[in-house]
Structure formats: structure tokens, C-alpha cells
């Protein structure tokens, strides 16, 4: 049972769950944004995919894991990691937001906050503890320069 929970409790599963809820809300609600929502949503979704690809590429190049709850072998602080300490999770949030707008499910937008909250509580805090243990002051310097989700200090 524990092994099953390890596979179920992964960020893509949480993203899919939020996407399913957003789709259901969109299917039940009348349209509100029309083509504008599809344009904005499509752009956000594509930006999310591009950001995720860039982040994964950087992590693979540094030969460190992209799988949550595994110990990192390198601290990636440049490229997209110079603007977000969690660009893959940010990409997930962009994809979710894009899908909500694409499906014209505006009333599902609070699901983005729910997703961010779940990911922060279930994954990011643990990853930050692992990075602190593995890289100490180097992680602290990076965390002091780059925000958890997006932006520099």
C-alpha cells in the first residue's frame, strides 16, 4: 500500500486531479471568456510546457534528479532556476491556469491556489529541507536571491 501511495502522491497526479476538477467545472458552467480565454489559455499552457522542458533539460544536464523525494546530486541555480526555485511546479501552475482559461472554466481559477498550496505543503518544503541538508550555505544564498515560485529578491 505504501508503494502505491508513493506513486499516487506525485506532482503530476495532483496536477491531473486539479485538471479534471477544472474541466468538470467548465463543463457545468456557461462560457464567460470565449476566444480570448482560448488565446490566453493556449499561450499560458505553451509557456508552461516550454518552462518545464527548459527546467528538466537543465537538471538533466547537471545530472540531478527531477523526481521529488529523491536526494539531489547538484544544485541548479542558473537559467530558469535564476528566476524560480521551482520552475517545474511553476510550469504545472501555468499549464493548469492555461487549461482553465482554454476550457472557459473561469470559476475554476481558485484551483490554481489550491494546487500551489498542495505542492508547497507536500513537496516543496521537503525539497527545500533536502537542499539545505545537501548544500547548506549555497542553497541559503540562492534562496535569498530567488523566490520560491517566481522572481528575484
Secondary structure, DSSP 8 states (H G I E B T S, - for coil): -HHHHHHHSSHHHHHHHHHHHHHHHHHHS--SSTHHHHHHHHHHHHHHHHHHHHHHHHHHHTT---STTS--SS---SGGGGT-TTHHHHHHHHHHHHHHHHTT-GGGTHHHHHHHHHHIIIIIHHHHHHHHHHHTHHHHHHHHHB-SSS-B-
